[in-house]
Amino acid sequence: MAKTSSVEKNNRRRRLVDQKAAKRKALKATIMDKNVPIEERFRAQLKLAAMPRNSAKTRIRNRCEVTGRPRAYYRKLKMSRIALRELGSLGAVPGLVKSSW
């Protein structure tokens, strides 16, 4: 099980990304629009730089829903390989059979 503080920090980042997504998108559109005057684009760049770093989507870490493990994460299942293997052994994942030979 991962540290609770790490999992909570990641959850805070997710909430912040959801709150600030529209504003970030608008600022980025202004920055990338070549028809907007350079001064206005520069002001938008400064506003974007002043926003919290954790409001960027790239700061979110994919973590296992079951254990909070940050590595060996399957996006489709939203869990780590270890949690998947344990649940597969218990028969909790439909269609998954643990191989043995």
Phi, psi and omega in degrees: 000134181285163177298136181298325180296322179293318180294317180293322177299318179294322178294322176297319178298317178301315180296318180294321178298317180297321181292319189261002186300315183296317181295317179298318181296317179296317179296319179294322178296320178296317181296321184277345182283114183285346180279345179279141179301150185298325181295318180292322177295322179294319176298321178295323178296319178293320178296319179295320180292333181280345180290157180298140179298323182288359176273358177276138184296331182290346180280348181283136179255130176290126181230151178297134179291333184275309187250340183087004181297131184273346184248164180054053186258129174264116184296321184297324183260348183057040176210165182276168181296326182290314178296322179297318180294317180296314180292327177294322178293327178280349181084020183273347180254115182296134177084359181256123178236126179286127182280148175213143180212000000 
